[in-house]
């Protein structure tokens, strides 16, 4: 075996052709439902809900960040449907990618704020009465999802530490712990509690629903993204 063969570096190569069908279809469906539902939510918050409570402020900003997120999806759907051929300018590419990731992680952080707010209301109701008041490569142009090839190694570190750990794992852990503790508090018998059994059941169902929505919406994306980056 010669030196050239000895120095060969074997890498796992992914066939990514599936994304040229999967991502446009997925992004198109998410855009169709997300745009309508978030515009409706913003309309209700602006014109139907008065006065706003603290949780309404968080939910309004959550709907706004979700709307900004879905507005980036038609451009990305078109880009992937053309097999990574970006027809727009490089500046607009950066704007769309910035909008995609900023809105995504803003949604996670606003969900975290809502979770902490509900955690305080359930687990520390007396103190919450004081805290909870409202104070008011060819001829095609590539739109990189990560970074340029020469900067990819640094990007993997940045993505793992900042995006995956700081903006997902930490909020995800806090949300799961706080919601599990809320469920624990709600199932405890309390003689002086003003909540009825039916009210507690509804609260527990809502908590479980939010947890499942968070897990289904964000966990697969971050697991697969981290896995692909580390193996690339």
N, C-alpha and C positions, 0 to 999 in steps of 0.2 A: 504494500500500500504506500503510495507516494505521499509527500508532504501536503500536497493540495487536498488529497482525500482525508488525511488525518485532521486537517484544520477545518473541515466542513462543519458548519453549525446547522443542526437540524431544528427546524421550527415547525410548530403546528400551524398549518394554514387553514383558515376558515373559508368555506364557500359561502359568500355573502349574497349570492344572487337572489335568495329568498326575500331579502329585505326590499327589493325593488317592487315586489307585489304586496308584501305584508304591511310595510310602513305606509305607503299611500292609502291603502284601504283602511288601516287602523286610524291614521291621522284624519282621514275624511269622515269616518264615523264619529270620532271624538269631537271634531270641529262642529259637525251638524248638531249633535245633541248639546255639546258644551256651550256653543254660542247662544242657542235659543234659551236654554235654562238659566245661564248666567245673566243674560240681558233681562229676562223676566225677574230674576232675583233682585237685580239692581233697581229695576222699576218699582218693585214692591218696597224695597228699603227706602227709596227716595220719595215716593209719592203716597205710600200706604201706611208706613210705620212712623208714628210720632207719639211720644218722644222716643229717642233712641236710648236704649240701655247700653252698658259697656259691652255686653256680648253682641249686641247688634252692630256696634262699631267694628268688632273683630270680623263678624260674618260679612259685613259690607265689603271690607278690605279683602277678605278671602274670595268673594265673588268677583271683585275687580281684578285681583291677580289671576284668577282662573280665566277670566275673559281675555286678559292680555296674553296668557299662555295659548289659548286656542286660536287667537288671531295669528300666531306664528305658524300654525300647522298647515294651512293651505300652501304656503310657499315651500315648506319642507316636503309636503306630499308631492308637489309638482317636481321638485328637485330629485327625489328618489324614484319617481316614475320615469324620469329621463336617465336613469342609471348614473347618478352622481354628476349631472351636467347642470351647473348653476347658471341660469341665463341672465341673472341680474349682476349688479356691481359687487365688488368685494366689500365695500362699506355697508351695503344693505345686507350682505351675508352676515357680517358681524352684528348688525342691529337685530336680525332675526334670531341668531344664536343667543345673543344676550337676552333678548326678550323671552326666549324659550326657557333658559335655565334660571334666570332671575325670577320669573313668575312661578316656575315650578317650586323653587325653594322658598319663595314668599308664601306660597300656599301651605307648605309643610309647617312653616313657622307660625302662620296664623292659626292653623289647626292646633298647634302646640299651645298657643295663647288661650284658645277656646277651651282646651282640655284642662289647663291649669285653673282657669276661671271656674269651670264646673267642679273641679276637684276641691277648690276652696269653699264653694257654695255647699257641697255635700258633706265634706269632712270637717269643716270649721264654720258652721252656719252662723254662730254668734259673732265671731270676729269678722265674718264676711259681710255682715250688715254695715260695718264701718268701712271695710275696704272696697265694697262693691258699688259705691256711689259713682255716678257718671260725672266726671269733670270736663268732659268734652275734648393631472399629469400628461395629457395630450392637448388637443385644441379645446377640450372641455375645461370649463372653470370649476374647480372643486371648492365647495363650501364646507370647510373642515368642521366636523362635529367635535373634534378634540383639539389638535394643534397641527402645526406643520411637522413634517416627518423628522426634521432635525431637532425639534424641541419635544418630541413625543415622550422621551424618558422623564424629562422634568414634569411634563403634564400628568403622567401617571401618578407621580408623587403628590402633585397638587390636587388631582381629582380624588385620590384615595384619602388624603388627610383632610382637606377642606370640604369637599362636596359630600363624599360618602360617609365620613366619620362625623365631622362637625355639624353639617347641615341635614344629615339624615339619621345616623345611628344615635346621636345624642337626643334629638327630639323624639325619635321613635322609642327609645328606652324610657324617657320621662313620661311619654304618653301612655305606654303600656303599664308602667308601674302605677301611675296616678289613677288610671281607669280601673285597674285590678283592685286597688285599695278602695276606690269609690264603691265598687261592687261589694267588697267585703263589708264596708260600713252600712250599705243599704240592706244587706241581708241579716244584719244584727237586729235582734228585737229591742225596740226602744219604747219604753212606756210613755215617755213625755213627747215622743215624736208626733208632729202634726201630719206627717205623711201617712196616707192609707196604704194598705197592702197593694191595691191596684195601682196607685201612683208609683210605688217603689218598683213594681214590675215593669211599668212603662219606662221608668228611668233606666233600669238595667238593660232593657231591650235597646234603648237609644244608645247607651254606652257601648254595648256589644256591636251595634250596627256601625257606629263611628269607627270603632277599632277595625272591623272587617273592611270597611271602605278604605281606610288609611293603608292597611296591609295590602289589599288588592291593587290599589292605585299606585303605590310607590315602591313596595318591596321588590316585586319582580324586575322593575326597571333598574334599580340600584344593584341588585344581585347580579343580573346578567351583564350590566355595563362594567362593573368591577371585574367580573370574571373574564370578559373579553379583553379588557385593557391589560390585565396582568398576564394573559397568555399571548398577547399580540407581540 
